[in-house]
Amino acid sequence: MLKTSRRLSIPASPPLAFVGGSGANASNAAKVLQEFAEAGFTHSWMGFVDPEEERKVLDVAQAVGVKLIAKQQEQKVTALDVARRFGDHPALAGYMLLDEPSAAEFPALAREAWEVLAADPDKLVLINLYPNGATGEQLGLKPHQEYTDYVYKFLSEVPVNLLSYDCYPIKRLAVLEGWYESLEVISVAARRAELPLWVWIASVGMDLTPDPTIGSFRLQAYTNLAYGATGIEHFCYHNHSGMRQGCIERDGSRTATYGLADQLHRELASQAGVFVGSTIQQVRYAGGKAPKGTRPWTPLEGITALEAGNKGAVVANLAKGNCRFLIAVNQDYLQPMPLSLKWKSPMSVGCVQKDGSVALLAGSSLRMQVAPGDAAILMWIAAE
């Protein structure tokens, strides 16, 4: 039986970032950005072309509480131009210079990033990286080089202050095994560089990627958070050609996915203190065969046993001060996962709820069903 604990509560933290392309412009900003904010989005990509028009959008964004990230779309209006014109606007959060560059583009991006940081040192400067599924030609690698070389070459050459990459891992009934390997690489790289990590999730159906469900949203988001992400970037907010069930249809109407995004954001915003500011102790895999790039779960911090379902769980141990968290993410977005845990007595362990409250668990063990793609989050206080 669960009861609300007065002894356990999630520590306060800055918020998570929920990012998408709102499609706002000067003529529709009031409606579009309000709707965007109501679904829990905190940041919107924005193409800057007409300075007077964009100032109007920035003012509306400030009024509704959304931050804008200038997405460089054409060279006649560069990120440096935007920084010089709007760097002092409180709704401008930063600059995205390029999506998925090859290594050959790193020197030019480094020069541009230094220029933007010199003009506006307090804003985000980011460049979104390829996942490890990209070809060597796309990555700009030599035949003997690997994905790790691409990531570390980027970090050694380009002065970003946030690491971003994309991978859309759900393909019909399976999760790409390469996802875990790339997450491990990008997670370790972000920690070594002491950079925040933002990761994209598929928010539309496309090709072999199924239409969104709350299970597919949760699986992607919680797994990325378990690996240290503090920002969730959505591809995409709007439906475009060849896409299905984005949050907003091409005619501007809402789809069922809009409600799913709102639900996901509310849940994660309430649990932000678990992830933001925490240190990763370990990320492992339990149940089934550990995919490439992962290692089997091992006991840590008083949790003595953990068993998950056949499709497995990503299991992360996080620390924040004297607070400890265990996150077990069901890697099946279609079916629930049986989860059982045991811990040392007399540890007081709680289960973090969707509203951010912590329910104290009786005894020294737990058996539960974790919903498709969902995460069980346990919390306790470390022994002094």
C-alpha positions in Angstrom: 0.0 0.0 0.0 1.2 3.5 -0.9 0.9 6.6 1.2 2.1 10.1 0.6 5.4 10.6 2.4 6.2 13.7 4.4 9.8 12.6 4.7 10.5 12.3 0.9 10.1 15.0 -1.6 11.7 15.8 -5.0 14.2 18.7 -4.6 13.5 21.9 -6.4 15.2 22.4 -9.8 15.2 24.5 -12.9 12.6 23.3 -15.5 13.1 20.9 -18.3 13.0 22.3 -21.8 10.3 21.2 -24.2 11.2 22.3 -27.7 9.3 22.4 -31.0 8.7 24.5 -34.1 5.5 26.5 -33.4 5.2 28.0 -36.9 4.6 31.4 -35.4 4.8 34.6 -37.5 3.8 38.2 -37.1 0.2 37.6 -38.3 -0.6 34.4 -36.2 1.8 34.7 -33.2 -0.8 35.5 -30.6 -2.9 32.4 -31.4 -0.2 30.0 -32.3 2.2 30.7 -29.4 -0.6 30.7 -26.9 -1.7 27.2 -28.2 1.9 26.1 -28.2 2.4 27.2 -24.6 -0.8 25.6 -23.5 0.6 22.2 -24.6 3.6 22.7 -22.3 6.2 23.7 -24.9 8.8 26.1 -23.4 11.0 26.8 -26.5 10.2 27.3 -30.2 12.5 27.3 -33.2 12.1 30.5 -35.2 13.4 31.4 -38.6 14.5 35.1 -38.7 14.1 36.8 -42.0 12.3 40.2 -41.5 13.6 42.1 -38.4 10.4 44.1 -37.8 8.2 41.0 -38.1 10.4 38.9 -35.8 10.4 41.6 -33.1 6.6 41.3 -33.0 6.9 37.6 -32.6 9.5 38.0 -29.8 7.2 40.4 -28.0 4.3 37.9 -28.1 6.5 35.1 -27.0 7.6 37.1 -24.0 3.9 37.7 -23.1 3.0 34.0 -23.2 6.1 32.7 -21.6 7.8 31.0 -24.6 11.4 31.3 -25.5 12.6 31.5 -29.1 15.7 29.9 -30.6 16.8 31.5 -33.9 17.1 28.8 -36.5 19.4 29.9 -39.2 17.7 29.2 -42.5 19.4 31.4 -45.1 22.7 33.1 -45.1 21.3 36.6 -45.9 20.1 36.7 -42.2 22.7 35.0 -40.1 22.7 34.1 -36.4 25.2 36.9 -35.9 22.7 39.3 -37.5 20.0 38.1 -35.1 22.4 38.4 -32.1 23.2 42.0 -33.0 19.6 43.0 -33.5 17.8 41.0 -30.8 20.4 39.8 -28.4 18.9 41.9 -25.6 15.4 40.7 -26.0 14.3 38.5 -23.0 12.4 36.1 -25.2 15.4 35.1 -27.3 17.0 32.0 -25.8 19.7 31.3 -28.3 20.8 30.3 -31.8 20.8 27.0 -33.7 23.4 27.3 -36.4 23.0 24.0 -38.3 21.2 20.7 -38.3 23.3 17.5 -38.8 26.6 18.9 -40.1 29.4 16.7 -41.4 32.9 17.0 -39.9 34.0 18.9 -42.9 31.7 21.8 -41.8 33.1 22.0 -38.3 35.8 24.7 -39.0 33.3 27.1 -40.5 30.8 26.4 -37.7 33.5 27.1 -35.1 34.2 30.5 -36.6 30.5 31.3 -36.7 29.9 30.1 -33.1 32.8 32.2 -31.8 31.3 35.3 -33.5 27.9 34.7 -32.1 29.2 34.0 -28.6 31.2 37.2 -28.7 28.1 39.2 -29.6 25.8 37.4 -27.2 27.7 35.3 -24.6 24.7 34.6 -22.4 22.5 32.8 -24.9 22.5 29.2 -26.1 24.5 28.3 -29.2 23.8 24.8 -30.5 24.2 22.6 -33.5 22.3 19.4 -33.8 24.4 16.3 -34.5 23.7 13.2 -36.5 22.9 9.9 -34.7 25.2 6.9 -35.1 22.9 5.5 -37.8 24.3 8.1 -40.3 26.7 6.9 -42.9 30.4 7.7 -42.8 29.9 10.0 -45.8 27.2 11.9 -44.0 29.4 12.2 -40.9 32.4 13.2 -42.9 34.6 10.5 -41.4 37.5 8.6 -42.7 37.1 4.8 -43.2 38.8 3.9 -40.0 36.8 6.4 -37.8 33.7 5.8 -35.8 30.7 7.8 -34.5 32.6 8.5 -31.3 35.3 10.3 -33.4 32.6 12.5 -35.0 31.1 13.6 -31.6 34.5 14.3 -29.9 35.9 16.0 -33.0 32.9 18.3 -32.9 33.2 19.1 -29.2 37.0 19.7 -29.6 36.5 22.2 -32.4 33.1 23.9 -32.1 32.4 26.1 -29.0 28.7 25.2 -28.3 27.3 25.6 -24.9 24.6 22.8 -25.3 24.9 19.4 -26.9 22.0 18.3 -29.2 21.4 15.2 -31.3 18.6 13.3 -32.9 17.6 9.7 -33.1 14.1 8.3 -33.8 14.4 4.7 -32.4 10.9 3.2 -32.7 10.4 1.3 -36.0 7.0 -0.5 -36.0 7.4 -3.2 -33.4 11.0 -2.9 -32.5 13.4 -0.4 -30.9 16.7 0.2 -32.8 19.5 -1.4 -30.9 21.9 1.3 -32.2 19.9 3.8 -30.1 21.5 2.7 -26.8 25.0 2.8 -28.2 24.5 6.4 -29.6 22.9 7.5 -26.3 25.8 6.1 -24.3 28.3 8.0 -26.5 26.4 11.3 -26.5 25.6 11.1 -22.8 29.2 10.5 -21.8 30.4 13.2 -24.1 28.0 15.8 -22.7 29.1 14.9 -19.1 32.8 15.1 -20.0 32.3 18.5 -21.7 30.0 19.6 -18.8 27.3 20.6 -21.3 23.5 20.3 -21.0 22.0 17.6 -23.3 18.9 18.0 -25.5 17.6 15.1 -27.5 15.0 14.9 -30.2 12.0 12.5 -30.1 9.7 11.4 -33.0 6.4 13.2 -32.5 4.9 12.2 -35.8 4.4 9.0 -37.8 6.7 8.7 -40.8 7.9 5.9 -42.9 8.5 2.9 -40.5 8.0 5.1 -37.4 4.5 4.5 -36.0 2.0 7.2 -35.2 2.6 8.7 -31.7 1.1 7.1 -28.6 1.6 8.0 -25.0 3.7 4.9 -24.8 6.0 5.9 -27.6 6.3 9.4 -26.2 7.2 8.1 -22.7 9.7 5.5 -23.9 11.7 8.1 -25.9 11.5 10.9 -23.3 12.2 8.8 -20.2 15.0 6.9 -21.8 16.7 10.1 -23.0 16.2 11.6 -19.5 17.7 8.5 -17.9 20.8 9.1 -20.0 21.1 12.7 -18.7 19.0 14.8 -21.1 17.3 17.9 -19.7 15.6 19.0 -22.9 13.2 17.1 -25.2 13.0 18.4 -28.8 10.0 17.4 -30.9 10.1 16.3 -34.5 7.7 17.7 -35.4 4.9 19.9 -34.0 3.2 20.3 -37.3 2.4 17.7 -39.9 4.3 18.1 -43.2 4.3 16.1 -46.4 4.8 12.4 -45.6 4.1 12.8 -41.9 1.2 11.6 -39.9 -0.4 12.7 -36.6 1.8 15.7 -35.6 0.3 17.9 -32.9 -1.1 20.3 -35.4 -2.6 19.3 -38.8 -1.7 21.2 -42.0 -5.0 23.1 -41.8 -4.1 24.3 -38.3 -6.4 22.0 -36.3 -5.3 20.0 -33.3 -4.8 16.2 -33.5 -4.9 13.7 -30.7 -1.1 14.0 -30.5 -1.5 17.5 -29.2 -3.2 16.1 -26.1 -0.5 13.4 -25.7 2.3 16.1 -25.8 0.4 18.1 -23.2 0.1 15.1 -21.0 3.8 14.2 -21.4 5.0 17.7 -20.6 2.8 18.0 -17.5 4.1 14.7 -16.2 7.8 15.5 -16.8 7.5 19.1 -15.6 6.3 17.8 -12.3 9.2 15.3 -12.1 11.9 17.7 -13.3 13.7 17.8 -10.0 14.5 14.1 -10.5 16.6 14.8 -13.6 17.7 18.4 -13.7 20.9 18.9 -11.6 21.3 15.2 -10.9 24.5 13.2 -11.5 24.4 9.9 -13.3 25.9 7.1 -11.2 25.2 4.4 -13.8 22.9 3.6 -16.7 22.4 -0.2 -17.2 19.9 -2.6 -18.8 17.8 -5.2 -17.0 15.6 -8.0 -18.4 16.2 -9.7 -21.7 19.5 -9.5 -23.5 21.4 -6.2 -23.0 21.6 -4.5 -26.3 24.9 -3.3 -27.8 26.2 -0.2 -26.0 24.6 -1.3 -22.6 25.7 -3.4 -19.7 23.6 -5.6 -17.4 22.2 -4.0 -14.3 24.2 -4.3 -11.2 23.1 -3.6 -7.6 23.9 -0.1 -6.3 23.1 2.2 -3.4 21.1 -0.3 -1.3 18.9 -1.7 -4.1 19.8 -5.4 -3.9 17.7 -7.0 -6.7 15.8 -5.9 -9.8 14.0 -7.9 -12.4 12.2 -6.6 -15.5 10.2 -8.0 -18.4 11.6 -9.9 -21.5 11.9 -6.7 -23.6 13.9 -5.1 -20.8 14.3 -1.8 -19.0 16.8 0.9 -19.1 17.8 1.5 -15.5 19.5 4.6 -14.3 20.8 5.5 -10.9 21.0 9.3 -10.3 22.2 11.3 -7.3 21.4 14.9 -6.2 22.9 15.9 -2.9 21.8 13.1 -0.5 18.8 12.2 -2.7 19.0 9.0 -4.7 16.8 8.0 -7.6 16.4 4.8 -9.6 14.6 5.1 -12.9 13.4 1.9 -14.7 12.1 2.6 -18.2 10.0 0.0 -19.9 11.5 -0.5 -23.4 8.2 -1.9 -24.8 5.9 0.9 -25.9 3.0 -1.5 -26.6 2.8 -3.7 -23.5 3.2 -3.3 -19.8 6.3 -4.6 -18.0 6.5 -6.6 -14.8 9.0 -5.0 -12.4 10.2 -6.3 -9.1 12.8 -4.7 -6.7 14.3 -5.4 -3.3 16.3 -3.0 -1.1 18.1 -3.2 2.2 16.1 -2.7 5.4 15.5 -0.2 7.0 15.8 2.0 3.9 12.7 4.3 3.4 12.0 4.1 -0.3 9.3 6.1 -2.1 7.8 6.0 -5.6 7.6 9.3 -7.5 4.2 9.9 -8.8 3.1 11.7 -12.1 2.2 14.8 -10.1 5.7 15.0 -8.5 4.6 13.8 -5.1 6.4 10.8 -3.5 4.5 7.8 -2.1 6.2 5.9 0.6 6.6 2.2 0.1 5.9 -0.3 2.9 8.5 -3.1 3.5 11.6 -3.7 1.6 10.4 -4.9 -1.8 8.1 -3.8 -4.7 6.2 -5.6 -7.4 4.4 -3.5 -10.0 3.4 -3.3 -13.7 5.0 -0.4 -15.6 2.8 0.9 -18.3 4.0 0.7 -22.0 7.0 3.0 -22.4 6.6 4.4 -18.9 9.1 4.7 -16.1 9.0 3.6 -12.4 11.0 6.2 -10.4 12.1 5.3 -6.9 13.6 7.7 -4.4 15.5 7.4 -1.1 17.9 9.3 1.1 21.5 8.1 1.1 23.0 6.9 4.3 25.4 9.4 5.9 
